[in-house]
């Protein structure tokens, strides 16, 4: 399986500052899947409405 790294920049509500997040995606048979992010995405209380990570949640993330 192929892994791709993508950077996203934007405002982080948790840190109250602008930051860049490195995300790793894996291409699988059922589509592209986010496998890691160098922030607390998923555990962060703002994960559900995180504007910074919004592009990573889209099916064509990073494209």
C-alpha positions, 0 to 999 in steps of 0.5 A: 500500500502506498502512503502519501504525506500532505500538509494542511495549514489553518487555525487551531482552536485548541491551541488558539493559533495558526499551525501546519499539520502533517497528515499521512494517508494510505490508499486502500481498495475502499479509498483514501484513509487518514492514518495519522496527523501530527496533532491531537485530531481525533482526541481533540474536543474540536475534532468534529468541527475542526476547520483546519482538518476539514480538507483531510476529511473530504474524499479527495483530501489533498488533491 
